[in-house]
């Protein structure tokens, strides 16, 4: 049996892209490598320049803790 198949939470490894606004933080995506996460931030920043919707800062952080169940 692999981790998580029994319904238990699985620790995620990798990196998260986090959107930080005045109202808090939201995890936008999860990637296996830091380079993938940084590439996604670059794309999100370019999109935000074309369609501004307020001040949003995107950050990369190591994924820690249990995976969220969906």
Buried (B, 14 or more C-beta within 10 A) or exposed (E): EEEEEEEEEEEBEEBBBBBEEEEEEEEBBBBEEEEBBBEBBEEBEEEBEEEEEEEBEBEBEEBEEEEEEE
